[in-house]
């Protein structure tokens, strides 16, 4: 099962690499969250998960940021591209967490 998720995550990661960060979100902080940091932290966790199991710190960051981004997504619906971008990021992060869990079982 982990191999299927790894393949899917790699495909999503490639798609994400072709996307550009939403320009309106360099300064915008919905729900008080810096979206540049959100992007950086989650992308780093996803990249690490593609390479192997996460450590406890990485797991904690991933789990916390998944929840926070899920809440933020509700408040950025006014920007269609940003919604697409951050929904893709969220989906990758959730899949990375599932993959990491599968590896530890």
C-alpha positions as CSV (number, residue, x, y, z in Angstrom):
1,X,0.0,0.0,0.0
2,X,2.8,2.4,0.8
3,X,4.3,2.0,-2.7
4,X,1.0,3.0,-4.3
5,X,0.8,6.1,-2.1
6,X,4.5,6.9,-2.8
7,X,3.8,6.8,-6.5
8,X,0.7,9.0,-6.1
9,X,2.6,11.5,-3.9
10,X,5.4,11.7,-6.5
11,X,2.9,12.5,-9.2
12,X,1.3,15.1,-7.1
13,X,4.7,16.6,-6.2
14,X,5.6,16.9,-9.9
15,X,2.3,18.6,-10.6
16,X,2.9,21.0,-7.7
17,X,6.4,21.8,-8.9
18,X,4.8,23.2,-12.1
19,X,2.5,25.5,-10.1
20,X,3.6,29.0,-9.0
21,X,2.9,30.4,-5.6
22,X,-0.2,32.6,-5.6
23,X,1.1,36.2,-6.0
24,X,-1.6,37.7,-3.8
25,X,-0.5,35.6,-0.9
26,X,3.0,36.8,-0.3
27,X,1.6,39.5,2.0
28,X,-1.8,38.1,2.7
29,X,-2.2,36.2,6.0
30,X,-5.7,34.6,6.2
31,X,-6.6,33.6,9.7
32,X,-3.3,35.2,10.8
33,X,-1.3,32.5,9.0
34,X,1.7,33.4,6.8
35,X,1.1,31.4,3.7
36,X,4.7,31.6,2.5
37,X,5.7,29.8,5.7
38,X,2.7,27.4,5.3
39,X,3.9,26.5,1.8
40,X,7.5,26.1,2.9
41,X,6.8,24.0,5.9
42,X,4.4,21.6,4.2
43,X,6.4,21.3,1.0
44,X,9.4,20.5,3.1
45,X,7.5,17.7,4.9
46,X,6.2,16.3,1.6
47,X,9.7,16.3,0.1
48,X,11.0,14.5,3.2
49,X,8.2,12.0,3.0
50,X,9.1,11.2,-0.6
51,X,12.6,10.3,0.6
52,X,11.7,8.2,3.6
53,X,10.1,8.2,7.0
54,X,9.6,11.4,8.9
55,X,11.1,12.0,12.3
56,X,8.9,13.0,15.3
57,X,9.5,16.7,14.6
58,X,8.5,16.4,11.0
59,X,5.4,14.4,11.9
60,X,4.3,17.0,14.4
61,X,4.8,19.9,11.9
62,X,2.9,18.0,9.2
63,X,0.0,17.1,11.4
64,X,-0.3,20.6,12.8
65,X,0.0,22.4,9.5
66,X,-2.6,20.0,7.8
67,X,-5.2,21.1,10.4
68,X,-4.3,24.8,10.2
69,X,-4.4,24.8,6.4
70,X,-7.7,23.0,6.4
71,X,-9.2,25.8,8.4
72,X,-7.5,28.5,6.2
73,X,-8.8,27.0,3.0
74,X,-12.3,28.0,4.1
75,X,-11.3,31.7,4.1
76,X,-9.5,32.0,0.8
77,X,-12.3,31.1,-1.5
78,X,-12.3,34.6,-3.1
79,X,-9.1,33.6,-5.0
80,X,-9.7,30.6,-7.3
81,X,-6.1,30.0,-8.1
82,X,-4.9,30.2,-4.5
83,X,-7.7,27.8,-3.5
84,X,-6.5,25.4,-6.2
85,X,-2.9,25.8,-5.1
86,X,-3.4,25.4,-1.4
87,X,-5.9,22.6,-1.9
88,X,-3.3,20.7,-3.9
89,X,-0.7,21.4,-1.1
90,X,-3.2,20.2,1.5
91,X,-3.9,17.0,-0.4
92,X,-0.2,16.2,-0.8
93,X,0.3,16.8,2.9
94,X,-2.5,14.5,3.9
95,X,-1.1,11.8,1.6
96,X,2.4,12.3,2.9
97,X,1.1,11.8,6.5
98,X,-0.8,8.6,5.4
99,X,2.4,7.3,3.6
100,X,4.5,8.0,6.7
101,X,1.9,6.2,8.9
102,X,1.9,3.2,6.5
103,X,5.7,3.0,6.7
104,X,5.7,2.9,10.5
105,X,3.2,0.0,10.7
